[in-house]
Amino acid sequence: MVPSPANVTCVERFTHEGLTFDVLDAGPPAGSAVVLLHGFPQDATAWDQVASRLHAHGLRTLAPHQRGYSPGARPGRVSAYRMKHLVGDVLALLDAAGLEQAHVVGHDWGGAVAWSLAQHRPERVASLTVLSTPLPRALAWATRHGDQWRRSWYLLAFLAPVAPERILARQLGDGALLRQGVPDDHQQRYAARLGSPAALRGPLNWYRAALRPGGWRDPWHELDEPGVLSAEPVRVPTTLVWGRRDPYLGRDAVERTARHVEADYRFVELDAGHWLPEREPDAVATAVLARAGGPQT
């Protein structure tokens, strides 16, 4: 990958495990790099407003359309969406961009990948900013001991074959799936990418790979590391940004997350819902800039 010209967004590509990923590469080429990882059912354009604010402060952004979202990276097997592969994709992006380290930002499922990357490959993460998503181990605790189970019941429906793809494709098409706060222009872009059952199969396989027996604890054979629910602490500077009106991810897991971070840790609570990159770009950019700073010196 070649750094894009200043303030021009280029669609670059990198490969991993025989798959080809599209990346939105923008901002000053010499700036410190920020990797932006989207969630479901978003894509890399979820970060557009955040990225432009980071560029104004001299930072380069790399926002991949992740596994299952890039047209050239949609494997059919559920096992291809285990966390070891998702984190491996981010490492391959860093390698393709010639980066030893980057500031890593993740939202929703992208947040889960960001947490796991920081746990198991901290030498590649200059700082970590996670939006909405508690550390998965804290989330699992809150499911057993707090109110998280009431917020996550819908996940079990995603385990069924075929039907979830058909239902969610219809809901994306008529806007029902994202009616809780995603701006119209974003909804239209997400629906254009994922508005068919075939296109939704990969994104839903993220859930199936995690929720089926052994999914969360699958060993990282390639990385020789434990699974995503490992007790390995996070040892990089970390910020968690959470909206108190988030219907999916609750306070119990958010507050417990601090127990697993053995580095400078900041918690930013917003009067907001779940869709922080689209709805709260100023607050998100401020949190990232507090970690990433300005251009390299």
Secondary structure, 3 states (H helix, E strand, C coil): CCCCCCCCCEEEEEEECCEEEEEEEECCCCCCEEEEECCCCCCHHHHHHHHHHHHCCCCEEEEECCCCCCCCCCCCCHHHHCHHHHHHHHHHHHHHCCCCCEEEEEECHHHHHHHHHHHHCHHHEEEEEEECCCCHHHHHHHHHHCCHHHHHHHHHHHHCCCHHHHHHHHHHHHCCCCCCCCCHHHHHHHHHHHCCHHHHHHHHHHHHHHHCCCCCCCCECCCCECCCCCCCCECCCEEEEEECCCCCCCHHHHHHHHHHECCCEEEEEECCCCCHHHHCHHHHHHHHHHHHCCCCC
